[in-house]
């Protein structure tokens, strides 16, 4: 804890002796934080859009698959009906 107290005293001394330098340091840290948050937000948005696009593609593929199965089933049923009619 002693080192923490010394660090706090040094920080206060720097603030008192060079207030503009301290303000500049704070602004640099805030700017860096804002840039970091902006970049992370952009990456998250990009990822969300990519996932949404992939989800839509999967839905489209599944829809096509189900439609083709339905068509095949309908075709086979119609073939069975025509074969029954021929046999009778």
N, C-alpha and C positions, 0 to 999 in steps of 0.2 A: 504494500500500500504506500510505502514511502516514495517509491518511484512515481506513482500516480500523482502524489501531492507535488513533487518536484516538476513533473510535466505540466500540471495545471498552473503552477506559478510561472513557469517559462512562457506558457501560452498567454497568460494575462500580461506579462511583461512585453511580449511582442505586440499584443493588441494595443497596449498603452503607448509604446514607442513608435509603432508604424501602423496606425489605424487604416490608412489607405491600402497598404500592402495586404493587410488582413481581409479587407473588403474584396480586393482583387482575388485572393485565394478562395474566398467563399463563392464569388461569382464563377470562378473557373470550375469549382466542384459542382455547383448547381448546373452550369452549362453541360459539363460532362454527364451528369445524371440525366438531364433532359435528353441529350443525344442518345444515351444508352436506352432510355425508356422508349424513345421514338423508334429506334432500330428494332427493338424487341417487339413493339406493337406492330410494326410493318411485317416482321417475320411471322408473327402469329396470324395476322390477317391473310398473308400469303398462304400459309399452311391450311387455314380454314377454307379458303377458296379452292385449294387443290383437293382437299378431302371432299368438299361438296361436288366438285367436278367428277371425282372418282365414283362417288355414290350415285350420281346421275348416270354415269356410264354403266355401272353395274345394274342399275334398275332397267336401263334400256336393253342390255343384253338378256337379262332375265325375262323381260317382257317378250322379246323376240323368241326366246327359247320356249316359253309357254305357248305362244301363238303357233309356233311350228308344231309342237306336240299336239295342240288342239286340232290343227288342220290334219295332221297325220291320223289322229283318232277318228275324226269325222270321215276322212277318206276311207279308212279301214271299215268303218261302220257302213258306209255306203256300198262298199264292195261286198260285204257280208249280206246286205239286203238284196243286192242284185243277184248274188249267188243263190239265195233262198228262193227268189222269184224264178230263177232258171230251173231249180230243182223241182219246183212245184208244178 
